[in-house]
């Protein structure tokens, strides 16, 4: 099982907008992901498509893998550094503008290996259930009557 990793760092686009695109191609094979990205009407599709092509080129050149046998195992868009700018507003005020950047990471793997890496660790099922012992009821404490005193 071979994993191919490619990263695009400091992409000048919001991670929220890129996540809309990468959610559409996660888990797909390379051909269908390329077709989907090529015809998607989102500006974020272009850097994701470029990164996908780079990851496929890495797989072919570095590991001699067949691109038809690859799937997108994992793809993430994490926030990068934020550029802080200011926009002039009325009465001498200023409002902050945050120009966000994104780090995109893509992991390609072979088709058969997808299930092994994405399977979550499951707790082993208990073969026998142990009977639960009930605690004996507690004895009630004797309540002593208080003496009423009328002393001054």
C-alpha positions, -999 to 999 in steps of 0.1 A, spaced: 0 0 0 16 32 -12 5 67 -1 13 97 -22 11 131 -5 10 165 -22 5 199 -5 -4 234 -17 4 259 9 -6 296 13 -34 294 -13 -50 329 -12 -85 317 -6 -107 310 24 -106 275 38 -144 275 41 -147 281 3 -122 254 -6 -139 228 17 -170 231 -4 -150 219 -34 -129 192 -17 -159 176 0 -173 169 -35 -142 149 -46 -132 131 -14 -131 93 -18 -134 94 -56 -111 80 -82 -88 103 -102 -108 104 -134 -141 112 -118 -125 138 -95 -108 155 -124 -141 156 -144 -159 170 -114 -133 197 -107 -130 207 -144 -167 216 -147 -173 229 -112 -183 266 -111 -162 275 -81 -130 295 -82 -116 271 -55 -118 242 -80 -87 254 -99 -61 252 -71 -76 218 -61 -74 205 -96 -38 217 -99 -29 200 -67 -46 168 -78 -26 168 -110 6 174 -90 -2 144 -67 -8 121 -97 25 133 -112 42 125 -79 27 90 -79 38 83 -115 73 97 -112 83 88 -77 65 55 -71 57 43 -106 20 39 -98 -8 37 -123 -31 67 -121 -61 46 -129 -56 26 -97 -55 56 -74 -83 72 -53 -83 103 -31 -80 88 4 -78 120 23 -80 157 14 -80 185 39 -81 223 38 -65 239 69 -63 275 77 -30 293 70 -18 327 81 -43 355 79 -34 389 64 -49 417 83 -60 448 64 -82 478 72 -111 493 53 -120 529 59 -155 535 73 -177 564 81 -167 591 107 -130 582 107 -135 546 118 -118 515 103 -131 480 100 -109 449 99 -105 429 67 -91 394 71 -76 379 39 -73 342 47 -49 317 33 -53 279 31 -30 249 32 -45 220 11 -32 185 16 -41 155 -6 -33 119 0 -37 94 -28 -38 57 -23 -45 25 -43 -82 15 -46 -80 -16 -24 -62 2 4 -89 28 9 -110 7 33 -80 -2 55 -70 34 62 -104 49 66 -118 22 89 -122 36 124 -109 16 153 -139 -2 167 -142 -15 202 -142 -53 204 -177 -66 213 -180 -83 247 -185 -120 242 -202 -125 275 -221 -100 296 -214 -103 332 -244 -103 356 -247 -71 376 -250 -77 414 -275 -55 432 -264 -39 464 -283 -48 495 -306 -20 507 -291 1 535 -306 0 569 -324 31 580 -308 50 609 -328 55 640 -339 91 644 -336 104 680 -362 129 691 -349 162 702 -360 176 736 -379 208 735 -365 232 760 -381 263 772 -352 276 792 -344 312 792 
